[in-house]
């Protein structure tokens, strides 16, 4: 059935391409080229559409699973029963359903677990299928809650609120993407119509036939094919994973490490161009990572002291962030009541939002219980704003260059129309010279 529908779509597209080639007055050979090129572009577009649907389904499964896991854990207070609730939402043969079934098997039997971390091993089975940072954070929190048996109501509120904000951001981002895709498709259609204007302007009474010219034939074919492949390019650029990936490329981590060492070990470059480039690159990275780290710390602060929360957060960080946290904890150990270690956290980058967050973290760690609760609530609210800004920045980076790509169809058609009009003017002047 699927193959039949795909065949129908390609045959219909081939027929439309042939009609378009006939309308534009193209030769048989070029009509065949246009038809083949258009069908290949359509195949690429359909590939990106199907991949986008897979990303959407993947994201939907993860959000549904995490929401149910947290809600069931709050109600039942037991991870195994919460996982049982989650399994009822998915078909056993589905991707998430299969992962949960494998996780339940490990949880119940302990198969393949050597270090006694059964719950961690069970959750790792699901994490193999889905590359999501929030999933790892939530799984770690639940493992910690089961191990300590501490009250986790406030932490669950933090995680559920973050999930809700994430859903809203993703929904807005996907609506933007759909609008851009529609806008580009419409622009390509209008550009194709504009390419026909030169034929409409040809004075037939003078016996001029611009479509007979090889330049017109080739340029029309090239532009029409370019419009198809521009749409394919735009769909490909916007077809990206919906999940908050937690994997960083090794090359990127190595580059950041070198930049970090430049600022740390070579103060002579602080006022130079190298330091400026390093600060900008590291600043982007720290702005993206800081909200996730603060969320982890805030979760541990529900049951731990400030120092212990920082120490435990190190298990879920890496690279230059881990180095900076190690330095921070060492300074806090030497001067527990001093604000300066908090202010020196990535102090070389001079990021106001980071310093504000660290000041609040200092207040939470050093004030009395009642003040700490209020400060912690404020820290969570502040971090939600930082998280929103960070993820919107990442989303905007994924759509970078869309402004230029959206304009290319009209630019191409305008250039082609200009060339056709110049050629038409040349033909007209030549005809008048022959008459006189």
N, C-alpha and C positions, 0 to 999 in steps of 0.2 A: 504493500500500500504506500509506504514511504517512498520507495523507488519510483512507483508510478506517478506520485505527485511531483517528485523532483524532475522526472523526465518531462512531464507536462509543462513545468515552469521553464525548463531550458528550451523546449520546442517553441513555446509561446514567445520567449525572449528572442530566439533566433528569428522567428517570423516578424516580430516588431522591428528588429534590427534591419532586416531586409527591406521592409516597408520604408523605414527611415532613410536607408541608403538610396532607394528609388526616388523618394521625395526630394532628396538633396542632389539627385542627378549623378550619383557615383557610378563608376564602371562596375562590371560584374566582378572583376578581380578584387576591387576595393570593398565591394559589398560583402564578399566572402571574408575578407580580412576583418572588417568591422564586426561581422557576425561572430566569428571565432573569438576575436579579442573581447567582445562584449560578454560572451558566454563564459569565458575564463574569468573575467572580472566578477561576474555574477556568482560563479562558483566560490570565489574568494570571499565575497560579501556574505554569502550564505554560511560559509565556514565560521566567520566572525560572529554572525547572529546566533548560531547554534552554541558556539563557545560561550557567548555572553549569557545564554540561557542556563548553561551548566554552572557558570559562576554564580548566577542568581539563585539557582537551586541549592548550591553548596552553602551560600551565605544564609539562605532561609533555614536550612537544616541546622546549621550551627546556632543561629539565634533562638530557634524553637527549642533546641536541646538545652542550651544554657539557661534560658528563662525557666524551663520546667525543672531543671536540676536544682536551681537556686530556690524556687518556690517550694518544691517538694522537700528539700533539705530543711527549709524553715519550718514546714509543717510537721515533718516526721523526725527531724534531728538525727537522721541516719543515712549515710551515703549509699549503702546498698539498696535500701528501699527507695531512695530518690532515683537511683539508676533504673530500678524496676519500673517506676512511673514513666521515665523517659522512653523506655523500650516500647511501651504501649502506644506511643505516638508515631512510630515508624514501622513500615513493613520490614520483616526480617531479611528480605532479599534486597532492600535498598542499601545505599552506601552507609548511611548513618545507622540504620537498623543492624546491619552486619557488624559494624564496629562496636556498637553497644553490646551485642550478643557475645562477641569475643571478649570484651572487657568484663562482662558479668561472669563469664566462664573462669577467667583468671581470678576475679574477686572471690568466687565461691570455692575454687579448687587450689588456688595458689600455684598453678602449673607454670613452670619455668622461672619462678621467683626464688632467688638464692639469698638475698639480703633481708628478707622479711618485709620489704616495702610492697606489700600486695596491692594496696590501693593506688600507689603511684604507678605500679606496673599496669594495672587495669586502665587507668586514665591514659597512660602512654599509648595504649592500643588505639584509642580514639584519636589522640594527637597525631598519630602516624598518618591518618587519613585527611586531617584538616590542619592547615598551617595558619593558626590563629593565636595571636598573642593573648587576647582576652581569655580564650579557652585555657591556656596554660596558667594564667594568673588565677582564674577561678578554681581550677583543679588543685593548684598548690594551696590555696586558701582552705578548701574543703579537706585536704589531707591534713593540714595543720589543725583544723578544727576537730577532726576525728581523733587525732593523736593527743591533743591537750584537753578535749572535752569542755572547752571554754564557751561562754555565751557569745554567740556570733550574730545577734540580731542587727546591730549597727553596721557590721561589715556587710551583711547581706543587703541592707538598704543601699550602701555605697555601690555595690556591684550591680544591683538591679537598676539603680538610677543611671549608672554609666552605660548599661546596656540600652536603656531607653534613649539616652542622648545619641548613642551610636546609631541606633535605628533611624532616628530623625535625620541625622547628618547624611547617612547613606541614602535615604529616600530623596532628600533634596538634590544630592549629587547625581543620582540616577535620572531624575527628572531633567536636570540640566543636560546630561548626555543625550537623552532621547530628543530633546529640543534641538540640540546641535545637529544630530543625525538628520532629523526632518528638515532643518533649515538648509543643510548642505545638499540634500537630495533635491529640494525645490530649486536651489540656486543652480544646480547642474541642469535641471530641466529647462529653466529660463535661459541659461547660457546656450543650450542646444537650439532653442528657438531663435535666439539672437543671431546664431550662425547662418540662419536662413534669410536674414534681412537682405544680404547682398544680392540674392537671386530676385527678391521682390523689387529691388531698386534697378534691376537691369532693364533698360529701355528695349523692349522686344521689337518696336517698330524700326529700330536701327539695325536689326539683324544681329545683335550682340548676344552671344551665348557664353556667359562666364563659366558655366558648368563644364564646358568642353576643355577648359584650360587645365593642364596638368597640375599647376600650382594650387588651383582651387580644389581639385580632386584630392591631392595629397594632404593639404592643410585641413580640409574638412574631415577626412578620415582620422588624421592624427588628433585633432581637437576632440572629436566625438569619443574616440578611444580613451583619451586623457581624462575626459569627464567621468567615464566609467571607473577608471583606475583611481581617480581622486576620491570617489565615494568609497572604494574598497580601502584606500589608505586611511581615510577618516574613521571608518568602521573598525579597522584594525587598531588604530591608535587609541580608540575609546573602549576597545574590548580588553579590559584589564580585570584582575581579580578583585572581588568585592571584600574579601576578608582582610583583616589587619595582620599582614604577614609578619612573622617574628624572625624570619631568616635574613641575615645580612650577608652580602657577598664578601668572600675572603679578601678580594682585592680592595674593596671599599674600606674594610676594617684596617687593612694594612696601611692604606693611604691616610686614614684618620690618625692612626698611631704615630706615623711620621710627623704629621702636622702638630699633634699634641706634644711630641718630644721637642719640636722646634720651639714652641712657646715655653716649655718647662725648663729646657736645658741650655737655651741660647738667648739670654736676655738682651744681647746686643741687637737682635733682630726685632725687638718689640716695636720699634718705631719705623721699621722698614716695610717694604712692599710684601715680602714673604710673610711677615707676621700678619699683615692686613688680610692676605688671602687665607692664611691659616685660621684666623679668627672668624672669617665669614663662613668657611666650610664647617668648622667645628661648632659655630653658633647655630647653624641650621640643624646639625645632628643633635645637639644638646636640647634645643627647643622641642624636637620631636620625641626624644627619649625621656625628658624630665617628667612630663605628666604621668607616663606609665610607672616610672619609679616612685613618684610621690603617691600614686594610688596603692602600690604595694606596701609602702611604708605606712600609709594611713590604715590599711587593713591590719597590719601587725600592731599598730598603736592601740587598737581596740583592746588588746590583752597584754601588751608588752610595754616596757619602758622605752623611752626614746632611743637610748643607746642600743638596746637589744633589737628594736625594730630596724635600726640601721644595719646592724650586723646580719640579721636574718635576710634583709633585702638583697644582700650581696650574692646570695645563691641564685637569684633570678636576673642578674645583670652580668655584663661582660665587657671586655675591651677597655677603652679609656674611662668609661663610666665606673667600672669596677675599681680601677686604679684610684680615681678621685674619691670614691666612697671609702676606700681603705685609708687614704690620707686623712679624710674627715674623721673617721672613727678613732684613729690614733691620736689626733689632736684633741678630740672630745674626752678621750680617756685621760689625757694629761691635764686638761682644763675643763671639767664637766660643766661649769656654770658660765663659761666664757662664750660670748656671741661671735667672736672673731673667726673661729673655725668654720662656722656656718656661712659667714660672709665670704670666706676664701674658697668656697666650693665653686669651681670653675670661675674664680674671680678674674682671671686674665681676660675672659671673654666679655666682661662688663655687660651682662644681660640683666636688665631691670626686673623682668618677670621671674628670673631664677632667684635673684637676691630677695625679692619679696616673699617667694615661696619658702626660702630657707629661714627668713626671719620668723615667719609663722611657725615653721617646724621647730625652731628654737623655743618659741613661746610654749608650744605644746609640750616640749620635753622638759621644761624647767619650772612651769607654773604648777599650782595646786590642782587637785582633781577637778573641781568645778570649772576653774578657768581653763584647764586643759580641754575639757569637753567642748566648751564654747569655741575655743581656738581650733580644735580639731574639725568641728562643723564648718568653721570658716575656711580652713585649709582645704577641705573636700570641695566646697563651693568654688573656691579660687581655682582649684585644680581642674574642675569641670570646664571652666572657661578656658584654661590653658589647653586642655585636651581638645576642646572644640576648635581653637585656633590652630593647633598643631595638625589635626587631621584635615581641616579645610585647606591648609597650606599644602599638604601631601596631595590632596585631590586636585587642587589647582595646578600643581606640577604635572600631574598625569594628563591634564587637558592643555598643557602649554603648547603653543603654536596653533591652536584651533582658530584663532582670529585670522591668521594669515591663510590657512588652508581653506577657510570658508570663503575668502575673497578670490581664490585662484580660479574657480570656474568662470566667473564674470570677467576676470582679467584675461584669461585665455580666449574667450569668445570675443572680447573687445579688440584684442590684438589681431585675431583672425579677420574680424569685420573690417578693421582698418586696412589690412593688407588687401582684402578683396576690393574695397572701395578705391584704393590706389590703383590696383590692376584694372578695375572698371574704368577709371578716369583715363588711364593710359590707352585702353582699347577704344574709348570714345574719341579721344583726340586723334588717334591713328585713323579712325573711320572718317572723321571730318577732313583730315589732310588728303585722304584718298578721294573724297568727293570734290574738293577744290584744287 
